[in-house]
């Protein structure tokens, strides 16, 4: 298990086996080719639905808004942390 904390203080735990997935690789390739909407699927693949829901709640503003920027930044941090530990 990979454990870490984002800059905003969200603690996460990722099973390394999620990265050994051809479908995930295809989705990451689609993002590289410009299909940025698929990042939602990638986030679910990596975090799982329960942890993703916790992240969303963690990042919501006082008004209840969840910005795309906050989510993509956090997901990017999580992905980079896992990639760094596995390289």
C-alpha positions as CSV (number, residue, x, y, z in Angstrom):
1,X,0.0,0.0,0.0
2,X,1.1,3.5,-0.8
3,X,0.2,6.1,1.8
4,X,0.6,9.8,1.6
5,X,-0.9,13.2,2.3
6,X,-1.7,16.0,-0.2
7,X,-0.7,19.6,0.4
8,X,-4.3,20.3,1.5
9,X,-4.0,17.6,4.2
10,X,-6.0,14.7,2.6
11,X,-4.6,11.4,3.6
12,X,-4.7,8.6,1.0
13,X,-3.9,5.0,0.6
14,X,-3.4,3.4,-2.7
15,X,-3.0,-0.3,-3.5
16,X,-0.1,-0.4,-6.0
17,X,-1.8,-3.1,-8.0
18,X,-4.2,-0.5,-9.4
19,X,-1.4,0.7,-11.6
20,X,-0.9,-2.8,-13.2
21,X,-4.1,-2.3,-15.3
22,X,-4.2,-2.1,-19.1
23,X,-7.5,-0.3,-19.0
24,X,-6.1,2.4,-16.7
25,X,-3.1,2.8,-19.1
26,X,-5.5,3.3,-22.0
27,X,-7.4,6.0,-20.1
28,X,-4.1,7.7,-19.2
29,X,-3.2,7.6,-22.9
30,X,-6.5,9.2,-23.7
31,X,-5.8,12.0,-21.3
32,X,-2.4,12.6,-22.9
33,X,-4.2,12.8,-26.3
34,X,-6.5,15.5,-25.0
35,X,-9.5,13.7,-23.5
36,X,-9.3,15.4,-20.1
37,X,-12.8,14.5,-19.1
38,X,-11.6,10.9,-18.6
39,X,-9.7,12.0,-15.5
40,X,-12.9,11.4,-13.6
41,X,-12.6,7.7,-14.4
42,X,-8.9,7.6,-13.7
43,X,-9.5,9.1,-10.2
44,X,-12.1,6.4,-9.5
45,X,-9.7,3.7,-10.7
46,X,-6.9,4.9,-8.5
47,X,-8.7,6.0,-5.4
48,X,-11.8,3.8,-5.4
49,X,-15.3,5.4,-4.9
50,X,-15.2,5.7,-1.1
51,X,-11.8,7.4,-1.0
52,X,-12.8,9.6,-3.9
53,X,-15.9,10.7,-2.1
54,X,-13.8,11.6,1.0
55,X,-11.4,13.6,-1.2
56,X,-14.4,15.5,-2.7
57,X,-15.8,16.3,0.7
58,X,-12.3,17.3,1.9
59,X,-11.9,19.8,-1.0
60,X,-15.4,21.4,-1.0
61,X,-15.4,25.1,-0.1
62,X,-17.5,26.5,2.7
63,X,-20.2,27.2,0.1
64,X,-20.2,23.6,-1.0
65,X,-18.5,24.2,-4.3
66,X,-15.9,21.7,-5.5
67,X,-13.7,23.2,-8.1
68,X,-12.1,21.4,-11.0
69,X,-8.8,23.0,-10.2
70,X,-8.8,21.7,-6.6
71,X,-9.7,18.1,-7.7
72,X,-7.2,18.0,-10.6
73,X,-4.4,19.4,-8.4
74,X,-5.1,16.8,-5.6
75,X,-5.4,13.9,-8.1
76,X,-2.2,15.1,-9.7
77,X,-0.4,15.2,-6.4
78,X,-1.6,11.7,-5.5
79,X,-0.6,10.3,-8.8
80,X,2.8,11.9,-8.7
81,X,3.4,10.7,-5.2
82,X,2.6,7.1,-6.2
83,X,4.7,7.3,-9.4
84,X,7.7,8.7,-7.5
85,X,7.6,5.8,-5.0
86,X,7.3,3.2,-7.8
87,X,10.1,4.6,-10.0
